Amino acid sequence: MPRTDPTTPPPGTTGSAPVSRLRALDGLRGVAAVVVLLHHAFLTVPVLARPYYVTEAADRDSPLVWALIHTPLHLAWAGTEAVYIFFVLSGLVLALPVLRSASFSWLEYFPRRAARLYLPVAAAVLWGLLLVWLVPRDNTASRGLWMRARPNLPSWSGVGHDLTLLGGESHLISPFWSLQWELWFSLLLPLYVLGVVLVRRLPLWVPVAGLVAMVTAGVFFNSKALVHLPMFAIGAVIASRLPELTQRAASIRPRGWAVAGVGATVLVTAHWWLLALTTNITVLRFGTPLALLGATGYVLTVALCPQVQRWLETTPIQWLGMISFSLYLVHEPIVVALAFLLGPGSGPLLVALAVPISLLAGWLFYRVIELPAHHASRRFGRWVAQNLRSASTFHRPTQPDAVP
């Protein structure tokens, strides 16, 4: 998921890694958020959406379509795989301050985190409902499989799913599917931290291999929780080994990082080049754990490679990182509204309009909703923690006076 908490460690933490490295992770979030935006814009084109619903390769009669789906070009709009990057990043970023601070306040963390997620989500639901009301929808076959799944108006139960997150989403804003797992991870963070502490003496590849195996099992047993929750754990494991990884990475030359980047790209797009070779479901299921390995490779490269960090720390990329969560929340209703307004066959024009409009809307949402919500969540967390501590002190039994 895009940025929902600052990556800079809180004041007073110890053993901090360089802030520049963490800022680069914000930049990675921004790039991944744009990939999700392009993903939904491209899905309005029926021929590009079809492989997401039907297990078949694209028609080779259209070389451009085939290349966009089955080659590394798919990286530009690999929305699901970009979410895997968000999950690994969230695991790293949320676990890092806990592992670095001896005085981390769980009393403050839980209410702050809840407010940080729910306040922007509630505003995004209203935004989605507004655009559905303003732009009439029709679900004719010519719209394509993805567009036909966009609801005219969600039910009250669907809106309830969107507002609570724990039960899934209504397809009003389909990116909410990832926030369900983000929220569960946030609630279970103490267990994740305990887990990485218990395995910290093992070689890094051991817990990572175990977690990837869990994801693979989740794919084969059709368990969404088993697929997605271990992804956060990989980020938490990385957070626990960051100083060690930084030392080891110092000896890697630029050519080595280039090879790592190519390898990560091949892994992230694994499902799509496998689909060009076979439609065997068993084989294609391995695309998810391979994509997770690629997403982990990207996160490690950004966290450890100075050359990549410098690019991701540039002002435009940092701006994308700043608005990434807001962009993630607001872009899909815009894409869908434009698709219905422009009509079938408007793919290139839709992309050309959706990207700048969504970026502008994301920035406005950040300024008007997300930033105030961020400040409010910090105040709320402190207020809840202080009141709980006061109540605990007030009700604590006093010791009887000693008998002389």
C-alpha positions in Angstrom: 0.0 0.0 0.0 1.2 3.6 -0.6 2.6 5.7 2.1 0.4 5.9 5.2 3.2 6.7 7.7 6.4 8.6 7.5 9.5 6.5 6.9 11.8 8.7 8.9 12.3 7.1 12.4 10.8 9.1 15.3 13.0 11.3 17.4 14.9 9.4 20.1 15.3 6.2 18.2 18.7 4.6 18.1 20.7 2.9 15.5 19.0 4.9 12.7 19.9 4.2 9.1 20.6 7.2 6.9 17.4 9.2 6.3 18.2 9.3 2.6 17.7 5.6 2.2 14.3 5.9 3.8 13.4 8.8 1.6 14.2 6.7 -1.4 11.6 4.2 -0.2 9.0 7.0 -0.3 10.0 7.6 -3.9 9.5 3.9 -4.6 6.0 4.2 -3.2 5.3 7.1 -5.5 6.4 5.2 -8.6 4.4 2.2 -7.6 1.3 4.3 -7.1 1.6 5.7 -10.6 1.9 2.1 -11.9 -1.4 1.3 -10.1 -2.9 4.3 -11.8 -1.7 3.2 -15.2 -2.9 -0.3 -14.4 -6.5 0.8 -14.0 -6.4 3.1 -17.0 -5.1 0.3 -19.2 -7.8 -2.1 -17.8 -10.5 0.1 -19.4 -9.2 -1.3 -22.8 -11.1 -4.6 -23.2 -8.3 -6.5 -24.9 -5.8 -5.6 -22.1 -8.3 -6.5 -19.3 -9.2 -9.9 -20.7 -6.1 -11.8 -19.6 -6.9 -10.7 -16.0 -10.2 -12.6 -16.2 -9.6 -15.4 -18.8 -6.6 -17.7 -18.6 -5.3 -17.2 -22.2 -2.5 -15.5 -23.9 -3.1 -12.3 -25.9 -3.7 -12.5 -29.6 -0.3 -12.3 -31.4 -2.1 -10.5 -34.3 -1.6 -7.3 -32.3 2.1 -7.1 -31.5 1.7 -4.0 -29.3 -1.0 -5.6 -27.1 1.0 -8.9 -26.9 4.1 -7.0 -25.8 2.3 -4.9 -23.2 1.0 -8.1 -21.6 3.7 -10.7 -22.0 7.0 -8.8 -21.9 8.7 -6.6 -19.3 6.7 -3.7 -20.7 3.9 -5.0 -18.4 6.0 -3.6 -15.6 4.6 -0.2 -16.4 1.1 -1.2 -15.5 1.6 -4.2 -13.2 -0.8 -3.0 -10.6 -1.1 -6.2 -8.5 2.6 -6.6 -8.4 3.0 -3.0 -7.4 0.8 -3.7 -4.4 3.1 -6.5 -3.4 5.8 -3.8 -3.3 3.6 -1.8 -1.0 3.1 -4.7 1.3 6.8 -5.4 1.7 7.5 -1.7 2.2 4.8 -1.4 4.8 6.3 -4.4 6.7 9.7 -2.7 6.6 8.5 0.8 7.5 6.2 -0.1 10.3 8.5 -2.6 12.0 11.6 -0.3 11.7 10.7 2.2 14.5 9.6 -0.6 16.8 12.8 -2.4 16.4 14.9 0.7 16.8 13.2 2.2 19.8 13.3 0.9 23.4 10.4 3.2 24.3 7.9 2.6 21.4 4.4 3.3 22.6 1.9 0.7 21.6 -0.9 2.7 23.4 -0.2 5.5 21.0 0.4 3.4 17.9 -2.9 1.6 17.6 -5.3 4.6 17.8 -2.9 6.7 15.6 -2.7 4.0 13.0 -6.5 3.4 12.9 -7.2 7.1 12.5 -4.4 7.4 9.9 -6.1 4.8 7.7 -9.8 5.4 8.4 -10.1 9.1 8.0 -8.8 9.3 4.4 -10.7 6.1 3.5 -14.0 7.6 4.7 -13.4 10.7 2.5 -12.4 8.5 -0.4 -15.7 6.6 -0.1 -17.6 9.8 -0.3 -15.5 10.8 -3.3 -16.3 7.6 -5.1 -20.0 7.9 -4.4 -20.0 11.4 -5.7 -18.4 10.4 -9.0 -20.8 7.5 -9.4 -23.7 9.8 -8.9 -22.4 12.5 -11.3 -21.4 10.1 -14.1 -24.0 7.6 -15.2 -22.7 4.1 -15.9 -23.7 1.4 -18.3 -22.3 -2.1 -18.2 -22.6 -3.2 -21.8 -20.4 -6.0 -23.2 -18.4 -3.5 -25.3 -17.0 -2.0 -22.1 -14.8 -5.0 -21.4 -14.7 -7.3 -18.4 -13.1 -4.9 -16.0 -15.4 -2.0 -16.7 -18.5 -4.3 -16.5 -17.4 -5.1 -12.9 -17.7 -1.5 -11.9 -21.0 -1.1 -9.9 -23.6 1.5 -10.7 -24.1 2.1 -7.0 -22.8 -0.1 -4.2 -25.2 -1.5 -1.7 -25.2 -0.3 1.9 -23.4 -3.4 2.9 -20.8 -2.7 0.2 -20.3 0.8 1.6 -20.0 -0.8 5.0 -17.2 -3.1 3.7 -15.4 -0.1 2.3 -15.7 1.9 5.5 -14.6 -0.9 7.9 -12.0 -2.5 5.5 -11.9 -5.7 7.5 -14.5 -7.5 5.4 -13.1 -6.6 1.9 -14.4 -4.0 -0.6 -17.4 -3.3 -2.8 -15.6 -2.6 -6.1 -16.6 1.1 -5.7 -12.9 1.7 -5.2 -11.2 -1.6 -5.9 -7.8 -0.7 -4.5 -9.4 -1.0 -1.1 -8.8 -4.7 -1.3 -5.2 -4.1 -0.3 -6.2 -1.9 2.6 -7.9 -4.8 4.2 -4.6 -6.6 4.5 -2.8 -3.4 5.5 -5.2 -3.0 8.4 -4.8 -6.6 9.5 -1.1 -6.2 9.4 -1.3 -3.0 11.5 -3.3 -4.8 14.1 -1.0 -7.8 14.2 2.3 -5.8 14.2 3.3 -6.9 17.7 3.2 -10.5 16.5 5.2 -9.7 13.4 7.9 -7.9 15.5 8.0 -10.9 17.9 8.4 -13.2 15.0 11.4 -11.4 13.4 13.1 -11.2 16.8 12.8 -14.9 17.3 14.4 -15.6 13.9 17.0 -12.9 13.9 19.9 -15.4 14.5 18.9 -17.4 11.4 20.5 -16.7 8.0 18.3 -14.2 6.2 17.3 -16.6 3.4 15.7 -19.0 5.9 12.8 -16.8 7.1 12.4 -15.3 3.6 12.2 -18.8 2.1 9.7 -19.9 4.7 7.5 -16.9 4.1 7.6 -17.3 0.3 6.6 -21.0 0.9 3.7 -19.8 2.9 2.6 -17.5 0.1 2.9 -20.4 -2.4 0.7 -22.6 -0.1 -1.8 -19.8 0.1 -2.0 -19.6 -3.7 -2.6 -23.3 -4.0 -5.1 -23.5 -1.2 -6.8 -20.3 -2.3 -6.3 -18.5 1.0 -6.0 -14.8 0.5 -4.8 -14.3 4.1 -2.0 -16.8 3.6 -1.0 -15.1 0.4 -0.9 -11.6 1.5 0.0 -11.4 5.2 3.4 -13.1 4.9 4.4 -10.4 2.4 4.5 -7.8 5.2 6.6 -10.2 7.3 9.3 -10.2 4.6 9.5 -6.4 5.0 9.7 -6.8 8.8 12.6 -9.3 8.4 14.4 -6.8 6.2 13.9 -4.1 8.8 15.5 -6.3 11.4 18.6 -6.9 9.2 19.0 -3.5 7.7 22.4 -2.6 9.3 23.8 -6.0 8.3 22.4 -5.7 4.8 23.8 -2.2 4.4 27.3 -3.4 5.3 27.1 -6.3 2.8 25.8 -4.1 0.0 28.7 -1.7 0.2 30.8 -4.1 -1.8 28.3 -4.5 -4.6 29.3 -2.7 -7.8 26.8 -0.9 -10.1 26.9 -3.8 -12.6 25.7 -6.1 -9.8 22.8 -3.8 -9.0 21.9 -3.6 -12.7 21.8 -7.4 -12.8 19.6 -7.4 -9.6 17.2 -4.9 -11.2 16.9 -7.0 -14.4 16.3 -10.1 -12.3 13.7 -8.4 -10.2 11.9 -7.2 -13.3 11.8 -10.7 -14.8 10.4 -12.1 -11.5 7.8 -9.4 -11.0 6.4 -10.0 -14.5 6.6 -13.8 -14.2 2.9 -14.5 -14.4 2.7 -12.7 -17.7 5.6 -14.3 -19.5 4.5 -17.7 -18.2 1.1 -17.0 -19.6 2.7 -16.6 -23.0 4.1 -20.1 -22.7 1.3 -22.0 -21.1 -2.2 -21.8 -19.7 -1.6 -24.6 -17.2 -3.1 -23.3 -13.9 -0.6 -25.1 -11.7 2.3 -23.5 -13.5 0.7 -20.1 -13.5 0.2 -20.2 -9.7 3.9 -19.9 -9.2 3.7 -16.4 -10.7 2.6 -15.0 -7.4 5.6 -16.1 -5.2 7.9 -15.3 -8.1 6.4 -11.8 -8.3 6.9 -11.4 -4.5 10.5 -12.3 -4.9 10.8 -9.6 -7.5 9.0 -7.1 -5.4 11.4 -7.9 -2.5 14.3 -7.5 -4.9 13.1 -4.0 -5.8 12.7 -3.0 -2.1 16.2 -4.3 -1.3 17.7 -2.5 -4.3 16.1 0.8 -3.3 17.1 0.4 0.3 20.7 -0.4 -0.4 21.8 0.9 -3.8 23.1 4.6 -3.6 22.6 5.1 -7.4 19.0 4.2 -7.3 18.4 6.2 -4.1 19.7 9.4 -5.7 17.1 9.0 -8.5 14.3 8.3 -6.2 15.2 11.2 -3.9 14.7 13.8 -6.7 12.0 16.3 -6.1 9.4 15.0 -8.7 9.7 11.4 -7.4 9.5 12.6 -3.7 6.4 14.6 -4.6 4.8 11.4 -6.0 5.8 9.6 -2.8 4.2 12.4 -0.7 0.8 12.0 -2.4 1.0 8.3 -3.1 -1.6 7.3 -0.5 -4.0 10.0 -1.7 -3.4 9.1 -5.3 -4.1 5.5 -4.5 -7.4 6.3 -3.0 -8.8 8.8 -5.5 -7.6 7.7 -8.9 -9.9 4.8 -9.8 -13.2 6.7 -9.6 -11.6 9.3 -11.9 -10.5 6.6 -14.4 -13.8 4.9 -14.5 -15.8 8.2 -14.8 -13.6 9.2 -17.8 -14.0 5.8 -19.4 -17.8 6.2 -19.3 -17.7 9.8 -20.4 -15.4 9.1 -23.4 -16.9 5.8 -24.4 -15.3 2.6 -25.8 -12.2 2.9 -27.9 -10.8 6.0 -26.0 -7.8 4.2 -24.5 -5.0 6.5 -25.4 -7.0 9.7 -24.8 -8.2 8.3 -21.5 -4.7 7.6 -20.3 -3.6 11.1 -21.4 -6.4 12.7 -19.4 -6.5 10.3 -16.4 -2.9 10.6 -15.4 -2.7 14.4 -14.9 -6.2 14.7 -13.5 -5.6 11.9 -11.0 -2.2 13.5 -10.0 -4.0 16.9 -9.4 -6.8 15.2 -7.5 -4.3 13.2 -5.4 -2.4 16.4 -4.5 -5.6 18.2 -3.6 -6.8 15.2 -1.5 -3.4 15.1 0.2 -3.6 18.8 1.1 -7.3 18.9 2.1 -7.8 15.4 3.6 -4.7 13.3 4.2 -2.3 15.8 5.7 -4.9 17.1 8.3 -5.8 13.5 9.0 -2.2 12.7 9.6 -1.8 15.5 12.1 -5.2 14.6 13.7 -4.1 10.9 14.0 -1.0 11.9 15.9 -2.9 14.1 18.3 -5.5 11.3 18.7 -2.9 8.7 19.5 -1.3 10.9 22.1 -4.6 11.7 23.6 -5.7 8.1 23.9 -2.3 7.0 25.3 -2.4 9.8 27.9 -5.9 9.0 29.0 -5.2 5.2 29.3 -2.1 5.9 31.3 -4.0 8.3 33.6 -6.8 5.8 34.1 -4.3 3.1 34.9 -2.6 5.3 37.4 -6.0 6.4 39.0 -7.2 2.8 39.5 -3.9 1.3 40.6 -4.3 0.0 44.2 -2.2 1.7 46.8 0.0 -0.3 49.2 -1.2 -0.3 52.8 0.8 1.7 55.3 3.5 -0.4 56.9 2.8 -1.6 60.5 5.3 0.0 62.9 
